[in-house]
Amino acid sequence: MSVQEDGPVLVADAGSSSLRLTVFGGDGEVLAEHHDDAPPGEDAPDALRRLLDEAPAPAAVGHRIVHGGPELRDHIPVDDDVRARLDKAADLAPLHVPPALTVLDAARELLPDVPHVACFDTVFHRDLPAAAREYAVPAAWREEYGLRRYGFHGLSYAWALDRAADLLGRPPERLRLVIAHLGGGCSACAVRDGRSVDTTMGFTPLEGLVMSHRSGSVDPGALTWLQTRHGLTADAVEEALNHESGLLALSGTSDDTRDLVRDRAAGDERAALALDVFTHHCRRGIAAVAASLDRLDALVLTGEIGEDQPEVREEVCAGLSVLGLTGGLRPLVAERPEIVSGPGARVPVLVVPTGEARQVDRETRAVLARR
């Protein structure tokens, strides 16, 4: 068995608000892990050193990169040329790509003799049909600037798709699914025959559903109005939409649905409003992407909220009777993929624990096995 198949793989998942480092064995076993609830910065090398001191020496490193931009459309080994091209994608996902590149650079310096592989969330959506991919904007914007829908959460979707196929006893290529990743960032995706055919996130991870502290879609006319009539700068608008919006803005207190469910039960009207807006946008996004399918075999929920927040799951599904969904979902019994709808449900509802790191491990081994 080759090193790529059997050797330890270090997976680095660096985002806007956390750093997760995990070492996986060839059988998928977690050999070591490290988690910081803060974005990586100058301390990234120290975090890596601490993990490497207690973990088996990795045979390869897989890096989750949210956005590959217009050029990087496959998971790919990182060399100096690829690293330079990654800088071009950083502006397209400014919350996510720069922290990931900080960790990538630190890992390449600490581990110069092992292969590093960049795994992109955008790869899952690379074959979006033109009708779902293109924005109705001037040709120059699309052709010269690359303005198009890229889609995100692709590593999560790939993992959830395979787990759903196992639960339903059918190959991914024969399924029509809507998968909703509900976490700090939120999106929905229609999957037909194993491929993404529509998704709610677009050019950046800001479009689409209401999120923890991101706004989701806002009328672009309102944004230009804020700039021209009220003097807000582009930087101020971007900062507000990415950091000061979403559940946090609506509730005024928290961007965590667990807090909001508790506060709503205690009579907090703003918490109730935040949850109402959030679940409404989830239902609308799920229904919108479902229009790209000819049937719906199941709704799959993943992400921290999808996995851990039964009240949100119930409210989303109970309001989607138009798609054949109902409420009355069972609680998740264990941290494993489960069907939580009743046995007679017309459209099953599945919950799949988030598996982005495990998918990066799989993709890294697959890339290296092809070399």
Protein Blocks (a to p, Z undefined) as FASTA:
>chain_A
ZZklmmccddddddfkbccdddddfkopafbdcdddbdcdfklmmmmmmmmmmmccdfbd
cdddfbgojmlmcdcdddfklmmmmmmmmmmmmmlmmmmmmmmmmmmmmmmmbccddddf
klmmmmgcfklmpccddfklmmmnopacebgaklmmmmmmmmmmmmnopafklcccdddd
ddfbccddddeehiafbdfbffbmkbccddfklgbjadfklmmmmmmmnopafklmmmmm
mmmgcjllmnomaccfklmmmmmmnopaklmmmmmmmmmmmmmmmmmmmmmpcbdfbdcd
edjklmmmmklmmmmmmmmmmnopaehiacdfbdcdddfbdfklfbacdddddfklmmmm
mmmmmmmmmZZ
